[in-house]
Amino acid sequence: MMNLRLTGPLALALLAGASSLHGQTMQEMHTHAKSAPSTELQITVDGKTSTVTLAELAAMPQKTVKVHNEHTKKDESYTGVALADLLAKYGFAVGMPTHRKMLHSYLAAEGTDKYWVLYSVTEIEPSEHDAEVIVATSIDGQPLGDDGQLKLVASAEKRPQRWVRNLTAIRLVTVGE
């Protein structure tokens, strides 16, 4: 027989038979609350932070990705800038000199609501991976609406768990250089 010991708020919620944690129901935990719309993007590469405006993003080459959004149960078409292109422009161009560094690096992307996700740099680099990851500025030819003005979207995700609404910051981190 295996003994299992639960501690903390989750254990209390389970033991009490409660359907909420920290005042949120399970449904609310899966529903995004409205947050401040993103109006610019902070990109940090090798400790140097650059601010990218919507106008600068609009001036860059645009890419459109077609995805199925499991949350909305719809096929959607997002347009924006390839994340690999943004990284290249702001200090991390992938090539033979940076190949090893790319293999030891990850990206942390964060929204204005403090929701954040991680990607290996190889997941966003077209020379290494088939997925397309973009900083979207429109959906189906229209503004993003409740998702703010910037949204990180990845074409290879079965569910949009690592998409970031109201995207405000992307930080590239290299481990063990």
N, C-alpha and C positions, 0 to 999 in steps of 0.2 A: 504494500500500500504506500502511495506517495503522499507526503505531507506538503501542502501548499500554504504558504503564509502570505497574505495580502496585507499591505499597509498603505497609508495615505488616503487622499480624498476618494480615489476610485474604489478602494476597499470599503470605505464607509458607505459610499453610494450603493455598492453591490449588497453589502450586508443589510442595509436599511431597506433594500428593495426599491430604492429611489430611482426615478427615471431622469434625474437631473444631476449635474455636476457643476459646481460653482454658479448655481442659479440658471444654467442653460439646460434646456431639454436636448435630447439627442438630435431632434429635428433642427433646432436652432444651431447646433454645433456644425451641421452640414449645410446651413444656409448662410451665405455671406451677408454680413451687416454692411450697410452703406458706409463708405469711408471717403475721406477727402480725395478728390480726383487728382491724379498725377498731372503735373504741368511741365515737368522737365525730368531728365534722367541723369543721375550721377553714375559715371562709369569710373571704377578704380582699377588701374592696372599697375603693378609694381609700385604701389604706394602713391601713385599720382592720380588724383581725382580730376576728372573733366566733367563739365556740365554740358549736356546735349539738349538743345531746345527742340520743340516740335517743328519749327521752321527748318532747322538743320537736318532733322530726320526726313522731312518732306523733300529736301534737296538731294538726298542720297538715292542711289538706285533702289527701286522698290521690288519686292518679291511677293507673290500671292501663293498662299498654301490653302489647300482644301482639306478639311478635317471633319470627322464626325465627333460632335460634342456629346458625350454620354450623359452629361447632366441635363442638357436641353433636349436630348434625343433628336437632334437636327444635324444635317450636314451644313457646314458653315465655310465661308471663304474669307480668310483674313489677309490683309495687305499691310506690309510694313518693310522694315529693313532687316536683312539677315544679320543675326547676332554675330556671326563670324566676321562679317564686313565691319560692324561697329567696333569689334575688338581690334581688328587690323588697323582701322583708322585712328584708334586711341591708344596704340602702343603694343598690341600683341598680334603681329602678323605671323601666321603659321608657315613654316618652311623648314628646311634642313637645320638651320641654326637654332630654331626654337622647338624642334620635334620632341626632344627629351623633356623639355620644360612642359610642353603640352601634356605629355603623359603623366606628369606629376602635379597637374593643376586642376582646380575645380572653380566653378562659379557659384556664388551665392546671389540670388535675385530676390528682391524684397519689394513689397507693395506698401502703399501708404497706411494700410491697416496692420502692418508689421508681419503679415503672412510672408514666409520666405521658403525658398526651395534651393536645392543643390543640383548642379549638373557637372559631370566630368567634362572637361574641355573637349575631349574627343567626341562627346555626344553632340556638340554643336558645330564641329568642324567638318565641312563637306568632303575633305580629302580622307577622312577617317570613318565617317558615319553617314548613312543614307537619310537620316531624319533632317528635317528642315526646322530650324528654330528661329523665329523672327520676333522683333519688337513691333507688334501690330499697332496701327493707328486707325484702322477701319475694319468693319465686318460687313461683308456683302455690299461693299461700296458706300456704306454709311458710317458715321461716327460710332465709336464703341458703346456709347450710352452709359449705362450704370457701371460698366467696366472701366470708366475713366477715359483718358486720352491715350494711354499707353498700356499694352498688355503683352506679356510674354506668352507665346504660343509655340508648341512643339508638335510637329506632324505625326510623330511615331507613338505618341501616348495613346493607350487604349482608353484611358479616362483622363480628364484634364486636371489631375491632381497637382501637377507641377507647372500649370499655367499660372501666371501671376497677374491679377487684375490691378489696375492703378499702379503699375510698375513705376518705381521711383529710384531704385538703385541696383546696380550690378557690380559685384566685386570679384575680381579674379585673384585667386590665392594659389600660390605654389608651395608645395610641401617638400621638405627635404632636399633643397637645392644644394 
